[in-house]
Amino acid sequence: MSHDRKDPPPQGTPTECVESESTRKARKSHESENLDDALEETFPASDPVSPFVPARKPED
């Protein structure tokens, strides 16, 4: 089962979590990469579709 750092700790474990500097940097880097990927996936959906429809050339 996956554990999220925001999940409460299991019963019987200390509530104070000690995180090493290297673990913290790795976690922050992973979070940043996930946010960048999520942002990239929103494009071009965030750009509205142009409602302009060109008129046909009149026939002579």
Order of alpha helices (4+ residues) and beta strands (2+ residues): alpha
